[in-house]
Amino acid sequence: MIDLFSDTHTLPDRGMRKAMAEADVGDEQLGEDPTTRRLEERVAEILGMEKAAFLPSGSMCNKVGISALTRPGDAVVCDHRAHLFRSEAGGSAVLSGIVYEPIATESGWFTAEQLGAALDPGSLYQPRTSVVSLEQTHNFAGGTVWPLDEYLAVCDLGRRSGARVHVDGARLFNAVVATGVPADRWAAPADSIWVDFSKGLGGPGGAAIAGSEEFIAEATRFKYMYGGAMRQSGILAAAALHGLEHNLDRLTEDHANAARLAGGLSEVGLAVSAPETNMVYFDPPPGRTLGEFLDALRLEGVRASGIQGRVRMVTHLGVDDAAVAAAVTTVGRVVGGA
């Protein structure tokens, strides 16, 4: 099976498994896990933040971050396809009592002008905008990258208006290698930002959220409130450290493979959106429903996902040049058989 379903389907390689097996561990909840502490210090350093906290998942980072930055009844501005809005079962609404204020966009990022129209200081009747949330890269928009100037303008306007800035950086490192803009530059205007280890970096789980010392103290309180204690989490932290050391630069290979995949799919007659990072979105062929097409691909040994009526294929460290070529050949055969 050529698994292009998601970059969350990466598997730890031999070196990562060795690092996990040899990890020095302790009680994370008491701050006694040395490998977890080392990871948190490394993430804070990479992002240029005062502190970081290791959490079980990126979705928990979103929930913890929003809880730490809001009060019940506040509004969170985000893109209308943002992961924290569309794919977390309304978790922040339930746990933090917030309402979402989605902005409709084409590319997953909104302008300062659009944000200005959505900001609200609040009143007896209207919720106040307390958080502006950005997603980098943007998953459901196609792995798109915020333009740096617009990103900075949006963050500046949000903060000048009294809101805090939260960045869902699940694939922040993809944006880093795609643009050459370092991670700490993307993090600088944010009050909270997190990165994931179970996607392009190849780890089996875990994410880390970063911010000021005061923010991390509050975030840690919500981490434990929501059941995020992991005890000997150094085993997972060791995998994350291995990914940071060995798999960051190779994200460029994923982007190159996505470009090759998109080119090949276009040649077999599919309507493909040009990828900015490691995600390739395209329309199913005429005469096939999305479900039928995905099923046909899987029967032929290629696994993809369906997102909002389109096919999504994601390249990652488990997909090499040969797999990309084979996937294109298989898709071509399935399309021809339609």
C-alpha positions in Angstrom: 0.0 0.0 0.0 1.3 3.4 -1.0 -0.1 5.5 1.9 -0.8 9.1 0.9 -3.7 9.5 3.3 -1.8 11.8 5.7 1.7 12.7 7.0 0.3 11.4 10.3 0.8 7.9 8.9 4.6 8.1 9.1 6.3 5.3 11.2 9.3 5.7 13.5 12.5 4.6 11.8 15.1 2.4 13.4 17.1 5.4 14.7 14.0 6.9 16.3 13.0 3.6 17.9 16.5 3.3 19.3 16.3 6.8 20.8 12.9 5.9 22.3 14.2 2.7 23.8 17.2 4.4 25.4 15.4 7.5 26.7 16.1 8.7 30.2 12.7 9.0 31.8 11.0 10.1 35.0 7.7 11.5 36.3 6.7 14.2 33.7 3.8 15.5 35.9 6.4 16.4 38.7 8.8 17.9 36.2 11.2 15.0 36.7 11.4 13.6 33.1 14.8 14.8 31.8 14.1 14.0 28.2 10.8 15.8 28.2 12.5 18.8 29.8 15.2 18.8 27.2 12.6 18.7 24.4 10.7 21.6 25.9 13.8 23.7 26.2 14.7 22.9 22.6 11.3 23.8 21.3 11.4 27.1 23.2 14.8 27.8 21.7 13.7 27.0 18.1 10.6 29.2 18.5 12.4 32.0 20.4 9.9 31.7 23.3 10.4 31.8 27.0 8.9 28.3 27.7 7.3 25.3 26.1 5.2 22.4 27.3 5.0 18.9 25.9 1.4 17.7 25.3 -0.1 14.4 24.0 -1.5 15.9 20.8 -1.8 19.0 18.6 -5.5 19.1 19.2 -4.9 19.3 22.9 -2.5 22.2 22.2 -5.3 24.1 20.5 -7.7 23.5 23.3 -5.2 24.3 26.1 -4.0 27.4 24.2 -7.5 28.8 23.7 -8.5 28.0 27.3 -5.4 29.9 28.6 -6.1 32.9 26.4 -9.9 33.4 26.8 -12.8 33.6 29.2 -16.2 32.0 28.6 -18.2 34.1 26.2 -15.2 35.4 24.2 -14.9 35.1 20.4 -12.1 33.4 18.6 -11.5 34.6 15.0 -10.2 32.0 12.6 -10.4 30.8 9.0 -13.6 29.0 8.1 -11.8 25.8 7.5 -9.4 26.0 10.5 -8.7 22.7 12.1 -9.7 24.0 15.6 -13.0 25.0 14.2 -13.8 22.2 11.8 -12.0 19.1 13.1 -11.9 19.1 16.9 -15.6 18.3 17.6 -16.2 21.9 18.9 -13.8 21.2 21.8 -12.8 24.8 22.5 -16.5 25.8 22.5 -17.3 23.1 25.0 -14.2 23.4 27.2 -13.7 27.2 27.1 -17.2 28.4 26.4 -16.0 30.5 23.5 -17.7 31.2 20.1 -16.0 31.0 16.8 -15.9 33.9 14.4 -14.9 32.3 11.1 -13.7 34.3 8.1 -14.3 32.8 4.6 -11.1 32.6 2.6 -9.8 31.0 -0.6 -6.3 30.1 0.5 -6.7 29.6 4.3 -5.3 32.9 5.2 -7.2 36.2 5.7 -6.1 39.8 5.3 -5.8 42.5 7.9 -8.8 44.2 6.2 -10.9 41.0 6.7 -9.8 40.7 10.3 -10.6 44.3 10.9 -14.2 43.7 9.8 -14.5 40.7 12.2 -12.9 42.2 15.3 -15.3 43.3 18.1 -14.4 44.9 21.4 -17.5 43.4 22.9 -20.6 44.9 24.5 -23.6 43.8 26.6 -24.8 42.0 23.5 -21.7 41.0 21.5 -18.8 38.7 22.5 -15.4 40.4 22.5 -12.7 39.1 20.2 -10.1 37.8 22.6 -8.1 35.6 20.2 -7.1 35.7 16.6 -6.1 32.1 15.5 -3.9 31.4 12.5 -3.0 28.0 11.0 0.4 27.5 9.4 0.4 25.7 7.1 -3.3 25.5 6.4 -4.4 21.9 6.1 -7.8 22.0 4.4 -6.9 24.9 2.1 -4.2 22.6 0.6 -1.1 22.9 2.8 -0.9 26.7 2.0 1.5 29.1 3.6 0.6 32.5 5.0 2.5 35.2 3.2 4.8 36.7 5.8 3.8 40.3 5.3 0.1 39.5 5.7 0.8 37.2 8.6 2.6 40.0 10.4 -0.1 42.6 9.6 -2.8 40.4 10.9 -1.0 39.6 14.1 -0.2 43.3 14.6 -3.8 44.4 14.1 -5.1 41.7 16.4 -2.8 42.6 19.2 -3.3 46.4 18.8 -7.0 45.7 19.1 -6.6 43.9 22.4 -6.7 40.4 21.1 -4.2 37.7 21.6 -2.6 35.6 18.8 -2.7 31.9 18.8 -0.9 29.9 16.0 -1.8 26.3 15.1 1.6 25.4 13.9 1.0 21.7 13.3 3.0 22.0 10.0 4.9 25.1 10.8 8.2 23.4 9.8 6.8 22.8 6.4 6.3 26.6 6.1 9.8 27.2 7.3 11.4 25.0 4.6 9.1 26.3 1.9 9.8 29.9 2.6 13.2 30.0 4.3 11.6 32.1 7.0 12.9 30.7 10.4 10.5 29.3 13.0 11.2 32.1 15.5 10.2 34.7 12.9 6.8 33.1 12.6 6.5 32.7 16.4 7.6 36.3 17.3 4.2 38.0 17.0 2.3 35.1 18.7 1.2 34.8 22.3 0.9 31.0 21.8 2.2 28.7 19.1 2.6 25.0 18.9 4.4 22.4 16.7 3.6 18.8 16.0 6.0 15.9 16.0 3.7 13.2 14.5 3.6 14.6 11.0 6.5 15.4 8.8 9.0 14.8 11.6 7.9 11.1 11.8 7.2 10.8 15.6 4.6 8.5 16.9 2.8 11.3 18.8 3.0 14.5 20.8 3.2 18.2 20.3 4.6 21.2 22.2 3.1 24.6 22.8 5.2 27.6 23.5 4.8 31.2 24.8 5.7 33.3 27.7 6.5 31.8 31.1 3.2 33.2 32.4 1.3 31.7 29.5 2.9 28.2 29.9 2.1 28.2 33.6 -1.6 28.8 32.8 -1.5 26.3 29.8 0.1 23.7 32.1 -2.8 24.0 34.5 -5.3 23.3 31.7 -3.1 20.5 30.4 -3.6 18.6 33.6 -7.2 19.6 33.9 -7.9 18.0 30.5 -6.0 14.8 31.3 -2.7 15.6 29.6 -0.3 14.1 32.2 1.9 11.5 30.5 4.2 10.3 33.3 7.3 8.8 31.6 6.7 10.9 28.5 10.5 10.9 27.8 9.9 7.9 25.5 7.8 10.1 23.2 9.9 13.2 23.8 13.0 11.2 22.6 11.2 10.5 19.3 10.4 14.2 18.9 14.0 15.2 19.6 15.2 12.7 17.0 12.8 14.1 14.5 13.9 17.6 15.1 17.5 16.6 14.7 17.2 14.3 11.7 14.0 15.0 9.8 13.6 18.8 9.6 15.8 19.5 6.5 14.3 16.5 4.7 10.9 18.1 4.5 12.1 19.7 1.3 12.0 16.1 -0.2 8.3 15.9 0.7 7.6 19.2 -1.0 9.6 18.1 -4.1 7.7 14.8 -4.2 4.4 16.6 -3.9 5.3 18.8 -6.9 6.2 15.6 -8.9 3.0 13.9 -7.8 0.9 17.0 -8.8 2.7 17.1 -12.2 2.0 13.4 -12.9 -1.6 13.7 -11.9 -2.1 16.6 -14.2 -0.7 14.6 -17.0 -3.3 11.9 -16.6 -6.0 14.5 -17.0 -7.0 15.4 -13.4 -7.7 18.9 -12.1 -4.9 19.5 -9.7 -4.2 22.5 -7.5 -0.5 23.4 -7.5 0.9 22.4 -4.1 2.8 24.9 -1.9 4.1 22.3 0.5 3.4 18.5 0.9 -0.3 18.3 0.1 -1.8 17.6 -3.3 -5.5 18.3 -3.8 -7.4 17.4 -6.9 -10.9 16.7 -8.2 -12.1 13.1 -8.7 -12.4 12.2 -12.4 -15.8 12.9 -14.1 -18.2 10.1 -13.7 -16.9 8.9 -10.3 -18.0 10.1 -6.9 -15.3 10.9 -4.4 -16.0 7.7 -2.4 -16.0 5.5 -5.5 -12.7 6.9 -6.7 -11.0 6.5 -3.3 -12.3 2.9 -3.0 -11.0 2.2 -6.5 -7.6 3.6 -5.7 -7.3 1.6 -2.5 -8.2 -1.6 -4.3 -5.2 -0.9 -6.5 -2.9 -0.2 -3.6 -3.0 3.6 -3.2 -4.6 5.2 -0.1 -5.7 8.8 -0.2 -8.3 10.8 1.7 -11.3 12.9 0.8 -11.5 16.4 2.0 -14.5 18.6 1.3 -15.3 16.9 -2.0 -11.7 16.7 -3.3 -9.0 14.0 -3.1 -6.0 14.8 -0.9 -2.7 13.1 -1.1 0.1 13.9 1.4 3.7 13.2 0.9 5.9 12.3 3.9 9.0 10.4 4.9 7.3 7.0 4.1 6.9 8.0 0.5 10.0 8.0 -1.8 10.4 8.8 -5.5 9.5 5.3 -6.6 6.3 5.4 -4.6 5.3 8.7 -6.2 5.9 7.3 -9.7 3.9 4.2 -8.8 1.1 6.2 -7.4 0.8 8.3 -10.6 0.8 5.1 -12.7 -1.9 3.6 -10.5 -4.1 6.7 -10.6 -3.7 6.9 -14.4 -4.8 3.3 -14.7 -7.8 3.9 -12.4 -8.8 7.0 -14.3 -8.4 5.2 -17.6 -10.6 2.4 -16.4 -13.4 4.8 -15.5 
